[in-house]
Amino acid sequence: MMRVTVCFYSYFKDLTGCARTTEELADGSTLDDLFRALVVRFPKLGPMRKVTLIAVGVDYQNLTYVLKEGEEVSLFPPVQGG
Amino acid sequence: MKKHVTITAEPINESALLSQRVMSPGMGAVVCFLGVVRGTEGNANITALEYEVFRRMAEHQINLLLDELAQRWPIDSVRLVHRVGLVKVNEPSLWVEVIAPHRGEAFAACQWLINEMKRAVPIWKKPVIGDRL
């Protein structure tokens, strides 16, 4: 098993009721596996799947990305900079 | 290409930024863009926008965009200031300056950068209605 840190931004903090949490996953899990696990804990994230942006560290990644122990994953809605 | 990126909760001091401008030999165009908080959001009147940033990632993504911009156009310098936190109506939240040899590349690069920021830079805004200021 491995543990990753998950951060939420913008209104995703309201949907989950927290800004930060951790999740334990089987070795070799992908971001898609993580998202599914998070939806079990935070069902309001479910309908947001298609608009959710996901970063590992400071880089965007897609759902096939294979996670590693200790990584920091951020989930957030479409950005509005500028 | 010279680049200077600032993300700050302090008000954008446009006159100070203009006084710090450095023109290199051969540069003939300066394009400045100021993004200002509108008093309406959809059909609602607002008093401010509250900007939230994922700072480490925002700085990284802006730098990636500036690297790509430098590949696309012969730009000499970009300076960018994005304000975060509470920004009142009529106050600027974004200041961008692009310096290039000619106006065509300066306008194109500035517009491209702002469009790409809205796609890639993790900053969000929430309208503030009423007198929470």
Backbone of each chain as ProteinMPNN parsed JSONL, in Angstrom:
{"seq_chain_A": "MMRVTVCFYSYFKDLTGCARTTEELADGSTLDDLFRALVVRFPKLGPMRKVTLIAVGVDYQNLTYVLKEGEEVSLFPPVQGG", "coords_chain_A": {"N_chain_A": [[0.854, -1.203, 0.0], [0.317, 2.332, -0.497], [0.636, 5.807, 0.392], [-0.891, 8.863, -0.398], [-0.991, 12.458, -0.535], [-3.773, 14.607, -0.732], [-4.956, 17.578, -2.122], [-7.45, 20.105, -2.144], [-8.904, 22.694, -4.098], [-10.469, 25.94, -4.555], [-14.011, 25.804, -5.091], [-14.087, 23.114, -4.668], [-13.186, 22.618, -2.148], [-15.392, 23.252, -0.634], [-17.153, 21.292, -1.522], [-16.007, 18.997, -0.5], [-15.55, 19.565, 2.113], [-13.066, 19.957, 3.184], [-9.607, 21.051, 2.937], [-7.477, 19.506, 2.569], [-6.354, 16.144, 2.553], [-5.543, 12.664, 3.182], [-4.886, 9.648, 1.327], [-5.013, 6.153, 1.159], [-3.71, 3.79, -1.041], [-3.529, 0.962, -3.288], [-0.345, -0.283, -4.36], [0.841, 0.898, -7.506], [-1.452, 2.152, -8.266], [-3.569, 4.374, -10.167], [-4.302, 7.828, -11.109], [-6.957, 7.764, -11.791], [-7.892, 5.631, -10.219], [-7.489, 6.805, -7.731], [-9.289, 8.97, -7.888], [-11.721, 7.61, -7.972], [-11.723, 6.427, -5.444], [-11.806, 8.692, -3.866], [-14.324, 9.702, -4.501], [-15.963, 7.907, -3.226], [-15.545, 8.621, -0.573], [-16.147, 11.329, -0.672], [-18.89, 12.069, -1.959], [-19.965, 14.239, -3.403], [-18.043, 14.99, -5.186], [-18.298, 13.363, -7.355], [-20.123, 14.13, -9.581], [-18.48, 16.053, -10.664], [-16.518, 15.023, -12.17], [-15.952, 15.254, -14.991], [-15.114, 17.88, -15.32], [-13.014, 18.216, -13.682], [-9.719, 19.237, -12.922], [-6.474, 17.883, -12.607], [-3.508, 17.81, -10.762], [-0.207, 16.629, -10.221], [2.092, 17.294, -7.865], [3.356, 20.154, -9.266], [2.51, 19.935, -11.836], [0.189, 19.324, -14.48], [-1.657, 16.278, -14.87], [-2.944, 13.325, -16.521], [-5.689, 10.933, -16.114], [-4.55, 8.426, -16.307], [-2.118, 8.444, -15.111], [0.376, 6.964, -13.111], [0.552, 6.641, -9.72], [2.93, 7.495, -7.101], [4.392, 6.595, -3.933], [3.835, 8.994, -1.393], [3.359, 11.217, -3.02], [1.975, 14.433, -3.896], [-1.235, 15.287, -4.661], [-3.359, 17.424, -6.451], [-6.667, 18.57, -6.733], [-8.996, 20.335, -8.664], [-11.436, 22.776, -9.874], [-12.082, 24.117, -13.243], [-9.705, 26.636, -14.164], [-9.315, 30.227, -13.541], [-7.559, 32.285, -14.068], [-6.058, 35.553, -14.643]], "CA_chain_A": [[0.0, 0.0, 0.0], [1.036, 3.618, -0.469], [-0.18, 6.916, 0.87], [-0.687, 10.14, -1.104], [-1.693, 13.626, 0.008], [-4.694, 15.191, -1.712], [-5.345, 18.956, -1.807], [-8.584, 20.616, -2.913], [-8.901, 24.146, -4.258], [-11.694, 26.619, -4.981], [-15.222, 25.264, -4.468], [-13.907, 21.701, -4.304], [-13.059, 22.586, -0.681], [-16.771, 23.237, -0.102], [-17.77, 20.007, -1.851], [-15.425, 17.921, 0.327], [-15.481, 19.989, 3.511], [-11.673, 20.034, 3.66], [-8.636, 21.527, 1.95], [-6.358, 18.554, 2.457], [-6.585, 14.849, 3.174], [-4.634, 11.644, 2.657], [-5.596, 8.469, 0.83], [-4.179, 4.957, 1.002], [-4.042, 3.088, -2.29], [-2.645, -0.152, -3.634], [0.786, 0.076, -5.225], [0.512, 0.873, -8.931], [-2.738, 2.823, -8.532], [-3.53, 5.539, -11.052], [-5.148, 8.949, -10.681], [-8.346, 7.317, -11.93], [-8.182, 4.864, -8.992], [-7.59, 7.773, -6.629], [-10.536, 9.738, -8.006], [-12.832, 6.719, -7.578], [-11.682, 6.281, -3.977], [-12.227, 9.964, -3.268], [-15.773, 9.851, -4.688], [-16.604, 7.117, -2.162], [-15.489, 9.426, 0.663], [-16.734, 12.662, -0.92], [-19.773, 11.804, -3.113], [-20.242, 15.449, -4.205], [-17.028, 15.109, -6.245], [-18.674, 12.492, -8.468], [-20.609, 14.835, -10.774], [-17.478, 17.007, -11.151], [-15.432, 14.269, -12.803], [-15.58, 15.706, -16.344], [-14.498, 19.217, -15.324], [-11.926, 18.268, -12.699], [-8.316, 19.268, -13.337], [-5.668, 17.17, -11.611], [-2.064, 18.024, -10.842], [0.672, 15.937, -9.28], [3.087, 18.343, -7.655], [2.956, 21.4, -9.925], [2.249, 19.652, -13.254], [-1.054, 18.628, -14.815], [-1.53, 14.891, -15.302], [-4.244, 12.736, -16.844], [-6.144, 9.902, -15.175], [-3.742, 7.198, -16.424], [-0.837, 8.64, -14.395], [0.593, 5.995, -12.027], [0.995, 7.367, -8.525], [4.03, 6.952, -6.289], [4.302, 6.862, -2.502], [4.174, 10.323, -0.895], [3.11, 12.319, -3.945], [0.906, 15.371, -3.553], [-2.173, 15.421, -5.782], [-4.305, 18.533, -6.276], [-7.877, 18.501, -7.558], [-9.666, 21.634, -8.67], [-12.28, 23.056, -11.044], [-11.395, 24.928, -14.26], [-9.053, 27.813, -13.588], [-9.869, 31.511, -13.998], [-6.533, 33.311, -13.916], [-6.066, 36.685, -15.568]], "C_chain_A": [[0.884, 1.245, 0.0], [0.056, 4.704, -0.035], [0.147, 8.166, 0.052], [-1.471, 11.237, -0.378], [-2.565, 14.21, -1.089], [-5.098, 16.593, -1.235], [-6.511, 19.362, -2.71], [-8.514, 22.138, -2.963], [-10.259, 24.637, -4.742], [-12.907, 25.928, -4.34], [-15.145, 23.759, -4.217], [-13.7, 21.555, -2.792], [-14.444, 22.542, -0.031], [-17.419, 21.873, -0.352], [-17.267, 18.887, -0.928], [-15.397, 18.276, 1.805], [-14.067, 20.034, 4.055], [-10.782, 20.552, 2.537], [-7.569, 20.477, 1.672], [-6.742, 17.253, 3.14], [-5.513, 13.885, 2.681], [-5.461, 10.439, 2.22], [-4.595, 7.325, 0.722], [-4.653, 4.171, -0.199], [-3.095, 1.916, -2.485], [-1.496, 0.351, -4.507], [0.372, -0.044, -6.692], [-0.805, 1.556, -9.269], [-2.534, 4.059, -9.397], [-4.353, 6.68, -10.445], [-6.625, 8.586, -10.807], [-8.767, 6.509, -10.692], [-8.368, 5.808, -7.804], [-8.922, 8.513, -6.691], [-11.726, 8.879, -7.562], [-12.887, 6.556, -6.059], [-12.182, 7.56, -3.297], [-13.737, 10.161, -3.396], [-16.548, 9.028, -3.646], [-16.653, 7.932, -0.866], [-16.215, 10.751, 0.518], [-17.647, 12.574, -2.147], [-20.05, 13.032, -3.985], [-19.184, 15.68, -5.286], [-17.444, 14.36, -7.511], [-19.118, 13.234, -9.714], [-19.581, 15.795, -11.384], [-16.402, 16.338, -12.002], [-14.982, 14.879, -14.138], [-14.88, 17.061, -16.348], [-13.283, 19.299, -14.404], [-10.558, 18.311, -13.379], [-7.485, 18.647, -12.221], [-4.188, 17.46, -11.857], [-1.379, 17.095, -9.845], [1.878, 16.855, -9.1], [2.584, 19.617, -8.312], [2.662, 21.202, -11.418], [0.915, 18.935, -13.44], [-0.749, 17.2, -15.245], [-2.908, 14.369, -15.683], [-4.497, 11.508, -15.962], [-5.331, 8.602, -15.256], [-2.413, 7.294, -15.671], [-0.747, 7.655, -13.228], [1.249, 6.702, -10.839], [2.157, 6.663, -7.837], [3.845, 7.383, -4.829], [4.682, 8.326, -2.187], [3.873, 11.472, -1.828], [1.94, 13.184, -3.459], [0.045, 15.605, -4.789], [-3.128, 16.568, -5.472], [-5.455, 18.38, -7.248], [-8.579, 19.852, -7.503], [-10.514, 21.805, -9.921], [-11.503, 23.871, -12.072], [-10.889, 26.236, -13.675], [-9.589, 29.095, -14.221], [-8.838, 32.622, -13.87], [-6.685, 34.43, -14.935], [-7.229, 37.609, -15.358]], "O_chain_A": [[2.035, 1.214, 0.435], [-1.163, 4.54, -0.088], [1.315, 8.489, -0.163], [-2.469, 10.976, 0.293], [-2.146, 14.297, -2.243], [-5.526, 16.771, -0.095], [-6.552, 19.006, -3.888], [-8.116, 22.787, -1.995], [-11.077, 23.876, -5.258], [-12.843, 25.514, -3.182], [-16.054, 23.191, -3.612], [-13.999, 20.508, -2.219], [-14.643, 21.88, 0.988], [-18.144, 21.359, 0.5], [-18.003, 17.952, -0.615], [-15.241, 17.399, 2.655], [-13.879, 20.139, 5.267], [-11.138, 20.505, 1.36], [-6.853, 20.546, 0.673], [-7.384, 17.264, 4.19], [-4.673, 14.249, 1.858], [-6.584, 10.237, 2.682], [-3.472, 7.509, 0.253], [-5.847, 3.914, -0.36], [-2.001, 1.882, -1.922], [-1.657, 1.288, -5.29], [-0.352, -0.965, -7.072], [-1.233, 1.545, -10.424], [-1.484, 4.7, -9.366], [-5.007, 6.519, -9.414], [-7.45, 9.048, -10.019], [-9.873, 6.687, -10.181], [-9.273, 5.636, -6.988], [-9.603, 8.666, -5.677], [-12.623, 9.357, -6.867], [-13.965, 6.548, -5.466], [-12.886, 7.511, -2.289], [-14.365, 10.724, -2.499], [-17.646, 9.404, -3.237], [-17.66, 7.936, -0.157], [-16.827, 11.24, 1.468], [-17.245, 12.953, -3.247], [-20.339, 12.89, -5.173], [-19.398, 16.476, -6.201], [-16.993, 14.688, -8.608], [-18.569, 13.012, -10.793], [-19.781, 16.295, -12.491], [-15.488, 16.999, -12.495], [-13.785, 15.009, -14.392], [-14.13, 17.366, -17.276], [-12.604, 20.325, -14.353], [-10.275, 17.53, -14.287], [-7.756, 18.859, -11.039], [-3.689, 17.373, -12.979], [-1.907, 16.816, -8.768], [2.592, 17.156, -10.056], [1.513, 20.114, -7.966], [2.574, 22.17, -12.173], [0.556, 18.053, -12.66], [0.265, 16.932, -15.89], [-3.923, 14.897, -15.23], [-3.642, 11.101, -15.176], [-5.42, 7.766, -14.356], [-1.668, 6.316, -15.607], [-1.69, 7.529, -12.447], [2.335, 7.272, -10.943], [2.353, 5.453, -7.954], [3.22, 8.405, -4.543], [5.708, 8.826, -2.649], [4.114, 12.622, -1.461], [1.058, 12.733, -2.728], [0.53, 16.06, -5.825], [-3.644, 16.669, -4.359], [-5.257, 18.098, -8.43], [-8.737, 20.439, -6.432], [-10.344, 21.083, -10.904], [-10.373, 24.277, -11.802], [-11.529, 26.857, -12.826], [-10.223, 29.07, -15.276], [-9.19, 33.77, -13.596], [-7.353, 34.273, -15.956], [-7.361, 38.606, -16.068]]}, "seq_chain_B": "MKKHVTITAEPINESALLSQRVMSPGMGAVVCFLGVVRGTEGNANITALEYEVFRRMAEHQINLLLDELAQRWPIDSVRLVHRVGLVKVNEPSLWVEVIAPHRGEAFAACQWLINEMKRAVPIWKKPVIGDRL", "coords_chain_B": {"N_chain_B": [[15.081, 35.669, -23.257], [13.942, 38.108, -21.036], [12.267, 37.675, -17.942], [9.792, 38.413, -15.527], [7.964, 37.565, -12.823], [5.293, 38.118, -10.652], [3.263, 37.259, -7.962], [0.92, 38.523, -5.898], [-0.591, 39.811, -2.867], [-0.736, 42.456, -2.571], [-1.821, 45.754, -3.664], [-1.686, 46.506, -7.193], [0.857, 48.499, -8.365], [0.878, 50.574, -10.731], [2.244, 52.853, -11.698], [4.72, 52.639, -10.467], [5.645, 50.29, -11.621], [5.825, 51.091, -14.294], [7.852, 52.964, -14.103], [9.995, 51.367, -13.667], [10.604, 50.203, -16.032], [12.691, 48.713, -18.489], [14.295, 49.322, -21.448], [15.68, 47.568, -24.082], [18.314, 47.889, -26.569], [17.126, 48.237, -29.911], [14.518, 47.546, -29.461], [11.165, 48.207, -30.223], [8.517, 48.213, -29.47], [6.087, 48.316, -26.949], [3.727, 46.601, -25.211], [1.153, 46.938, -22.951], [-1.039, 45.393, -20.686], [-3.9, 45.709, -18.701], [-5.842, 44.089, -16.487], [-8.971, 44.56, -15.104], [-11.157, 44.571, -12.291], [-14.485, 43.971, -12.933], [-17.688, 45.554, -12.336], [-19.831, 43.901, -12.471], [-21.031, 40.557, -12.416], [-22.051, 38.115, -14.346], [-25.46, 38.575, -14.085], [-25.391, 39.943, -11.771], [-24.649, 42.624, -9.514], [-21.5, 43.356, -8.201], [-19.104, 43.826, -5.497], [-16.478, 43.226, -5.285], [-13.83, 40.939, -6.251], [-12.721, 37.838, -5.015], [-9.667, 36.412, -5.13], [-8.199, 33.24, -5.336], [-5.242, 31.328, -5.055], [-3.132, 28.653, -6.114], [-0.18, 28.741, -5.297], [2.539, 27.783, -5.775], [2.188, 26.109, -7.976], [1.0, 27.869, -9.77], [3.038, 29.764, -10.273], [4.891, 28.08, -11.484], [3.453, 27.178, -13.757], [3.016, 29.594, -15.111], [5.644, 30.239, -15.732], [6.228, 28.105, -17.47], [4.516, 28.809, -19.573], [5.701, 31.213, -20.339], [8.14, 30.294, -21.25], [7.289, 28.908, -23.516], [6.171, 31.015, -24.941], [8.461, 32.467, -25.538], [9.591, 30.798, -27.398], [7.849, 31.083, -29.499], [7.696, 33.787, -30.346], [9.842, 36.632, -31.07], [10.517, 37.917, -28.41], [11.625, 40.398, -26.125], [11.244, 40.932, -23.413], [9.142, 40.066, -20.664], [6.991, 41.182, -18.225], [4.992, 40.374, -15.448], [2.302, 40.772, -13.286], [0.182, 39.394, -10.943], [-2.544, 39.96, -8.969], [-3.78, 38.653, -5.891], [-6.213, 37.475, -3.44], [-8.529, 39.764, -1.914], [-9.927, 41.863, -4.291], [-11.047, 44.972, -5.144], [-13.852, 46.279, -7.035], [-13.089, 47.961, -10.054], [-10.412, 48.021, -9.495], [-7.13, 46.933, -10.521], [-6.389, 43.509, -11.334], [-4.601, 42.143, -12.787], [-1.536, 42.71, -14.425], [0.273, 43.066, -17.316], [3.225, 43.266, -19.208], [4.706, 43.416, -22.323], [7.598, 43.438, -24.215], [8.983, 44.043, -27.357], [10.635, 43.81, -30.611], [8.86, 44.736, -32.615], [5.409, 45.859, -33.121], [3.58, 43.88, -33.897], [4.361, 41.272, -33.003], [4.442, 41.838, -30.299], [1.77, 42.502, -29.547], [0.519, 40.078, -30.3], [1.81, 38.149, -28.699], [1.187, 39.024, -26.128], [-1.612, 38.811, -26.055], [-1.902, 36.041, -26.487], [-0.616, 35.03, -24.209], [-2.312, 35.88, -22.104], [-4.706, 34.584, -22.765], [-3.847, 31.898, -22.529], [-3.179, 31.826, -19.848], [-5.679, 31.825, -18.663], [-6.444, 29.281, -19.16], [-4.573, 27.588, -17.968], [-3.358, 28.417, -15.542], [-3.493, 27.996, -12.094], [-5.604, 29.749, -10.656], [-8.371, 31.095, -9.038], [-11.553, 32.801, -8.964], [-13.891, 34.446, -6.837], [-17.01, 35.951, -6.677], [-17.777, 38.846, -4.719], [-20.493, 39.983, -3.024], [-22.311, 42.766, -1.88], [-21.487, 44.485, 1.244], [-18.995, 43.44, 2.26], [-16.477, 44.375, 2.433]], "CA_chain_B": [[14.001, 36.597, -22.904], [13.871, 38.447, -19.607], [10.906, 37.505, -17.425], [9.642, 38.75, -14.115], [6.597, 37.174, -12.451], [4.96, 38.399, -9.254], [1.899, 37.004, -7.501], [0.949, 39.289, -4.653], [-1.852, 40.299, -2.312], [-0.657, 43.92, -2.524], [-2.345, 46.427, -4.868], [-0.749, 46.675, -8.308], [1.302, 49.891, -8.45], [1.197, 50.687, -12.145], [3.241, 53.893, -11.967], [6.034, 52.111, -10.063], [6.046, 49.317, -12.644], [6.229, 51.818, -15.509], [9.132, 53.642, -13.86], [11.067, 50.348, -13.644], [10.749, 49.613, -17.373], [14.03, 48.76, -19.095], [14.234, 49.089, -22.897], [16.95, 47.14, -24.686], [18.504, 48.431, -27.917], [16.427, 47.512, -30.971], [13.121, 47.282, -29.119], [10.329, 49.302, -30.705], [7.099, 48.071, -29.105], [5.719, 47.926, -25.586], [2.289, 46.401, -25.025], [0.77, 46.728, -21.56], [-2.439, 45.014, -20.48], [-4.36, 45.816, -17.325], [-7.136, 43.46, -16.253], [-9.6, 45.296, -14.004], [-12.358, 43.897, -11.787], [-15.757, 44.567, -13.382], [-18.702, 45.695, -11.293], [-20.912, 42.927, -12.644], [-20.648, 39.165, -12.664], [-23.348, 37.64, -14.829], [-26.458, 39.639, -13.93], [-25.318, 40.487, -10.408], [-23.679, 43.662, -9.186], [-20.58, 42.879, -7.165], [-18.239, 44.866, -4.945], [-15.072, 42.801, -5.383], [-13.572, 39.521, -6.521], [-11.727, 37.251, -4.133], [-8.84, 35.496, -5.917], [-7.464, 32.187, -4.627], [-4.163, 30.819, -5.909], [-2.225, 27.552, -5.746], [0.929, 29.615, -5.687], [3.695, 27.066, -6.355], [1.85, 25.627, -9.313], [0.736, 29.031, -10.629], [4.331, 30.305, -10.715], [5.478, 27.097, -12.405], [2.712, 27.169, -15.021], [3.301, 30.853, -15.816], [6.995, 30.124, -16.306], [6.138, 27.229, -18.65], [3.915, 29.596, -20.663], [6.687, 32.196, -20.816], [9.123, 29.558, -22.058], [6.681, 28.636, -24.835], [6.043, 32.316, -25.612], [9.788, 32.83, -26.067], [9.825, 29.973, -28.587], [6.935, 31.465, -30.575], [7.897, 35.156, -30.82], [11.114, 37.217, -30.641], [10.175, 38.868, -27.354], [12.784, 40.743, -25.31], [10.965, 40.98, -21.98], [7.753, 40.012, -20.168], [6.776, 41.345, -16.784], [3.598, 40.003, -15.166], [1.902, 40.848, -11.873], [-1.198, 38.959, -10.697], [-2.944, 40.19, -7.585], [-4.687, 37.657, -5.317], [-6.935, 37.992, -2.281], [-9.704, 40.578, -2.23], [-9.643, 42.977, -5.206], [-12.292, 45.72, -5.305], [-14.279, 46.712, -8.374], [-12.299, 49.039, -10.684], [-8.978, 47.869, -9.225], [-6.532, 45.914, -11.408], [-5.971, 42.214, -10.773], [-3.529, 41.603, -13.629], [-0.772, 43.665, -15.232], [1.234, 42.36, -18.17], [3.984, 44.114, -20.141], [5.499, 42.657, -23.299], [8.474, 44.316, -25.003], [9.439, 43.312, -28.544], [11.125, 44.729, -31.654], [7.772, 45.32, -33.408], [4.122, 45.77, -32.437], [2.827, 42.671, -34.237], [4.667, 40.175, -32.073], [4.137, 42.247, -28.924], [0.321, 42.314, -29.352], [0.163, 38.657, -30.405], [2.328, 37.416, -27.539], [0.44, 39.448, -24.938], [-2.945, 38.194, -26.112], [-1.74, 34.593, -26.309], [-0.273, 34.753, -22.809], [-3.49, 36.056, -21.243], [-5.613, 33.46, -23.071], [-3.3, 30.66, -21.97], [-3.284, 31.895, -18.384], [-7.046, 31.454, -18.268], [-6.565, 27.839, -19.355], [-3.585, 26.734, -17.294], [-2.788, 28.897, -14.274], [-4.475, 27.703, -11.045], [-6.125, 30.897, -9.907], [-9.844, 31.102, -9.12], [-12.123, 34.028, -8.397], [-15.235, 34.305, -6.277], [-17.577, 37.294, -6.543], [-18.204, 39.324, -3.401], [-21.682, 40.822, -3.178], [-22.624, 43.474, -0.633], [-20.449, 45.343, 1.84], [-18.066, 42.636, 3.061], [-15.127, 44.952, 2.342]], "C_chain_B": [[14.024, 36.853, -21.401], [12.436, 38.25, -19.124], [10.89, 37.797, -15.933], [8.184, 38.521, -13.736], [6.385, 37.442, -10.968], [3.506, 38.039, -9.006], [1.817, 37.584, -6.1], [-0.454, 39.654, -4.174], [-1.864, 41.826, -2.247], [-1.272, 44.526, -3.784], [-1.27, 46.58, -5.934], [-0.425, 48.16, -8.463], [1.8, 50.133, -9.873], [2.296, 51.722, -12.397], [4.64, 53.414, -11.559], [6.546, 51.122, -11.102], [6.543, 50.029, -13.901], [7.592, 52.473, -15.316], [10.299, 52.657, -13.87], [11.308, 49.723, -15.025], [12.175, 49.788, -17.895], [13.88, 48.412, -20.571], [15.623, 48.69, -23.4], [17.086, 47.785, -26.061], [17.746, 47.585, -28.946], [14.975, 47.224, -30.673], [12.254, 48.485, -29.507], [8.876, 49.218, -30.286], [6.958, 47.629, -27.648], [4.208, 47.795, -25.548], [2.045, 46.132, -23.553], [-0.703, 46.369, -21.495], [-2.748, 45.113, -18.997], [-5.726, 45.158, -17.256], [-7.739, 44.049, -14.992], [-10.885, 44.58, -13.587], [-13.602, 44.675, -12.213], [-16.757, 44.621, -12.236], [-19.872, 44.734, -11.432], [-20.325, 41.552, -12.896], [-21.933, 38.456, -13.072], [-24.338, 38.79, -14.744], [-26.353, 40.347, -12.586], [-24.305, 41.621, -10.32], [-22.792, 43.15, -8.057], [-19.741, 44.046, -6.663], [-16.756, 44.507, -5.073], [-15.024, 41.37, -5.909], [-12.532, 39.046, -5.519], [-10.968, 36.186, -4.925], [-8.116, 34.521, -4.995], [-6.407, 31.629, -5.58], [-3.522, 29.587, -5.287], [-0.865, 28.055, -6.217], [2.08, 28.873, -6.373], [3.407, 26.631, -7.786], [1.61, 26.798, -10.26], [2.053, 29.603, -11.161], [4.983, 29.371, -11.741], [4.783, 27.149, -13.765], [2.937, 28.464, -15.807], [4.683, 30.78, -16.461], [7.029, 29.193, -17.515], [5.571, 27.997, -19.843], [4.924, 30.599, -21.22], [7.783, 31.514, -21.638], [8.565, 29.284, -23.458], [6.542, 29.927, -25.643], [7.374, 32.716, -26.261], [10.152, 32.009, -27.305], [9.026, 30.476, -29.791], [7.244, 32.831, -31.18], [9.241, 35.691, -30.33], [10.886, 38.323, -29.61], [11.405, 39.135, -26.49], [12.491, 40.594, -23.823], [9.473, 40.812, -21.715], [7.795, 40.245, -18.665], [5.292, 41.117, -16.521], [3.364, 40.099, -13.656], [0.458, 40.394, -11.772], [-1.503, 39.188, -9.228], [-3.876, 39.069, -7.147], [-5.268, 38.213, -4.023], [-8.102, 38.837, -2.758], [-9.317, 41.764, -3.122], [-10.965, 43.683, -5.506], [-12.58, 46.024, -6.772], [-13.476, 47.94, -8.8], [-10.808, 48.971, -10.352], [-8.4, 46.784, -10.135], [-6.158, 44.64, -10.653], [-4.806, 41.631, -11.576], [-2.873, 42.731, -14.421], [0.267, 42.867, -16.014], [1.908, 43.371, -19.086], [4.832, 43.211, -21.021], [6.302, 43.65, -24.138], [9.095, 43.495, -26.134], [9.973, 44.309, -29.571], [9.994, 45.452, -32.372], [6.423, 45.044, -32.748], [3.397, 44.449, -32.693], [3.082, 41.55, -33.245], [4.337, 40.547, -30.634], [2.642, 42.049, -28.626], [-0.02, 40.826, -29.341], [0.595, 37.888, -29.167], [1.533, 37.761, -26.285], [-0.933, 38.774, -24.927], [-2.879, 36.683, -25.887], [-1.492, 34.264, -24.846], [-1.511, 34.85, -21.917], [-4.509, 34.947, -21.503], [-5.132, 32.166, -22.426], [-3.351, 30.652, -20.45], [-4.655, 31.434, -17.915], [-7.292, 29.954, -18.42], [-5.73, 27.049, -18.34], [-3.158, 27.172, -15.896], [-3.819, 28.752, -13.143], [-4.763, 28.895, -10.134], [-7.63, 30.883, -10.117], [-10.356, 32.379, -8.498], [-13.554, 33.792, -7.948], [-15.811, 35.698, -6.117], [-17.989, 37.609, -5.113], [-19.347, 40.294, -3.624], [-21.978, 41.482, -1.844], [-21.403, 44.147, -0.053], [-19.519, 44.555, 2.759], [-16.678, 43.257, 3.113], [-14.729, 45.642, 3.644]], "O_chain_B": [[14.114, 35.921, -20.601], [11.492, 38.619, -19.822], [11.822, 37.481, -15.194], [7.284, 39.185, -14.249], [7.195, 37.043, -10.132], [2.62, 38.461, -9.748], [2.568, 37.178, -5.213], [-1.382, 39.787, -4.972], [-2.885, 42.424, -1.908], [-1.255, 43.904, -4.846], [-0.092, 46.761, -5.622], [-1.32, 48.98, -8.668], [2.974, 49.929, -10.182], [3.183, 51.494, -13.22], [5.627, 53.74, -12.218], [7.734, 51.112, -11.427], [7.543, 49.632, -14.498], [8.394, 52.534, -16.247], [11.45, 53.051, -14.057], [12.127, 48.814, -15.161], [12.78, 50.852, -17.763], [13.394, 47.333, -20.911], [16.608, 49.391, -23.167], [16.086, 48.186, -26.657], [17.732, 46.357, -28.855], [14.259, 46.711, -31.533], [12.565, 49.626, -29.167], [8.07, 50.054, -30.694], [7.622, 46.699, -27.191], [3.487, 48.756, -25.819], [2.639, 45.226, -22.968], [-1.525, 46.979, -22.178], [-1.973, 44.668, -18.151], [-6.669, 45.62, -17.898], [-7.11, 44.044, -13.934], [-11.61, 44.05, -14.429], [-13.756, 45.857, -11.906], [-16.683, 43.837, -11.29], [-20.794, 44.745, -10.617], [-19.265, 41.408, -13.506], [-22.806, 38.223, -12.236], [-24.079, 39.869, -15.276], [-27.137, 41.25, -12.295], [-23.252, 41.589, -10.957], [-23.279, 42.58, -7.081], [-19.668, 45.101, -7.293], [-15.888, 45.375, -4.98], [-16.045, 40.688, -5.997], [-11.58, 39.763, -5.211], [-11.547, 35.182, -5.34], [-7.502, 34.92, -4.005], [-6.66, 31.479, -6.775], [-3.388, 29.5, -4.067], [-0.454, 27.833, -7.356], [2.542, 29.292, -7.434], [4.244, 26.759, -8.679], [1.978, 26.727, -11.433], [2.173, 29.893, -12.351], [5.551, 29.823, -12.736], [5.444, 27.163, -14.804], [3.037, 28.434, -17.033], [4.868, 31.209, -17.6], [7.76, 29.442, -18.474], [6.057, 27.871, -20.967], [4.993, 30.808, -22.431], [8.292, 32.086, -22.602], [9.275, 29.412, -24.456], [6.76, 29.945, -26.854], [7.407, 33.232, -27.378], [10.921, 32.459, -28.154], [9.446, 30.328, -30.939], [7.079, 33.026, -32.384], [9.734, 35.256, -29.289], [11.043, 39.507, -29.905], [12.145, 38.209, -26.158], [13.36, 40.186, -23.052], [8.641, 41.347, -22.448], [8.54, 39.589, -17.937], [4.438, 41.597, -17.267], [4.139, 39.568, -12.86], [-0.409, 40.95, -12.446], [-0.809, 38.676, -8.35], [-4.678, 38.584, -7.945], [-4.872, 39.283, -3.563], [-8.604, 38.652, -3.866], [-8.473, 42.576, -2.742], [-11.89, 43.079, -6.051], [-11.688, 46.027, -7.621], [-13.222, 48.839, -7.999], [-10.023, 49.769, -10.865], [-9.093, 45.828, -10.481], [-5.688, 44.675, -9.516], [-4.108, 40.734, -11.103], [-3.545, 43.583, -15.002], [1.037, 42.095, -15.443], [1.246, 44.229, -19.669], [5.575, 42.358, -20.535], [5.742, 44.59, -24.703], [9.649, 42.418, -25.916], [9.785, 45.516, -29.421], [10.122, 46.63, -32.708], [6.291, 44.132, -31.931], [2.684, 43.95, -31.823], [2.148, 40.951, -32.713], [3.992, 39.68, -29.832], [2.283, 41.498, -27.585], [-0.761, 40.363, -28.474], [-0.162, 37.071, -28.643], [1.24, 36.884, -25.472], [-1.358, 38.234, -23.906], [-3.71, 36.12, -25.175], [-2.086, 33.332, -24.303], [-1.728, 33.989, -21.065], [-5.11, 34.427, -20.563], [-5.925, 31.426, -21.844], [-3.542, 29.604, -19.834], [-4.78, 30.743, -16.903], [-8.252, 29.424, -17.861], [-6.133, 25.97, -17.906], [-2.638, 26.355, -15.137], [-4.905, 29.326, -13.228], [-4.243, 29.017, -9.025], [-8.109, 30.685, -11.234], [-9.713, 32.973, -7.632], [-14.317, 33.055, -8.573], [-15.185, 36.553, -5.491], [-18.487, 36.745, -4.39], [-19.199, 41.299, -4.319], [-21.907, 40.839, -0.797], [-20.408, 44.361, -0.746], [-19.283, 44.952, 3.9], [-15.789, 42.719, 3.773], [-13.627, 46.182, 3.745]]}, "name": "protein", "num_of_chains": 2, "seq": "MMRVTVCFYSYFKDLTGCARTTEELADGSTLDDLFRALVVRFPKLGPMRKVTLIAVGVDYQNLTYVLKEGEEVSLFPPVQGGMKKHVTITAEPINESALLSQRVMSPGMGAVVCFLGVVRGTEGNANITALEYEVFRRMAEHQINLLLDELAQRWPIDSVRLVHRVGLVKVNEPSLWVEVIAPHRGEAFAACQWLINEMKRAVPIWKKPVIGDRL"}
